[in-house]
Amino acid sequence: MTDTAPDPQRVRETSLEELHRLRLPLPPPNFPLCWEPGDTVELRPGPEIEARTAILNVVLARALGMPPELAMQWLLEARLVDRLTPPEWQFVSDGKGDERSFALHAEAMFALSWLLGIAMDLDPMRPSPDGLMERLPNLAQGESFLTWRRRTLAAPRDAASAAVQLDLYYCLDWSFLEAERRRLPPPGQIDSNAVGQRRWALEWAVIFAGPYHGKPPNWEEVDLST
């Protein structure tokens, strides 16, 4: 469902208040807004977010030692093979790629789970909860993609709430990197890598439409450079 996006300036003020509460560096005054007044916002369809969550779950399992044959068989049965990105395909099927970078996707998976309503919050002070894996496809027990979807009964967040969370993590990404540059201690138990992964998921899932927005990016096309 497409809605008018919330007032970007008020949302930004709230994000900056949260950075101040966390005692993080504040972005410069000219730091860009994520959207403009009058833009519309929507979430990617729930099944698409579920599919991406399931794929990242398999990618993480491969990084933790799941045999490639079992990983590919699960994806084939779930009819998700064609949704793998080229780097994911190489890693899942042949183990090619930076294992550590793929393991970091646990935090992106956490943000996607929040969007689906199967994780309660995205606290920037804490890593993904230990119980999160229980809410994802149980690959060790052979739980199918369809069975998982029936078990979880996802209730996706509304687009406006997701946009607010995206703006916060857009600001947090800058602040965590700046804090690390200044060698300041982090405010909690996560670092800039975790923040960046959560932002990646939110940037991919939250779709804006307006004069300054182009086509929604594919997973590997998400731009985290600004």
Secondary structure, DSSP 8 states (H G I E B T S, - for coil): --EE---HHHHHHHHHHHHHHTT-----TT---SS-TT-EEEE--HHHHHHHHHHHHHHHHHHTT--HHHHHHHHHHHT-GGGS-HHHHHHHHH--S-HHHHHTHHHHHHHHHHHHTSS----TTS---GGGGGGS--TTTT--HHHHHHHH------HHHHHHHHHHHHHHHHHHHHHHHTT---SSS--HHHHHHHHHHHHHHEEEESTT--S---GGG-----
